[in-house]
């Protein structure tokens, strides 16, 4: 079965697949033994934006969860997210941006990461989980199942584990393959077994400069 979706999405709807992205950190590549995932971490007080020309992912699943973290002034908080997972994903022309506000002397400071652009191989990711708050894309799903119990979703890499705040009996969806075009998303966290970023370029600048 093939399904196409166009438009924006939020956590309560689960209408479209969420796209993996690069975490906003100088340590970009994460390689964990045998693809095993570390325990869930407290997210920072900054969400980040990601855009891509295209994402093609196999072994997809998606379910709801809660990300615990902090505000920018150190207070405890939590965010409802849609956790999207792929066994393997290939991303064309990836861009990620995060803006740190009110830096002394400089004001707003923007970090932009780019990879997989023209003249470079596509970004490659294995066993990748992305905690997303909002997504816009044109999406095509192959052999999609909607309404699966989270613990029984078998096409993707499985639940993240490690103290993850997610109901194993809650709503999930899964598909053999997902293709997204014109991706624009806001996310709180990414965890991956491996990331391979061809042509990676990181830049810092003052002011608000984002991928979209």
Secondary structure, DSSP 4 states (H G I P E B T S, - for coil): -EEEEEEEEETTT--SPPPP---SSS------GGGPPPPP--B-S--EEEEEEEEEEEEEEEEEEEEEEE-TTS-EEEEEEEEEEEEEEEEESEEEEEEEEEETTTEEEEEEEEES-TTSPPEEEEEEEEEEEEEEEEEEEES-EEEEEGGG--SSS----SS-B--TTSEEEEEEEEEEEEEEEEEEEEEEEEEE-TT-EEEEEES-----
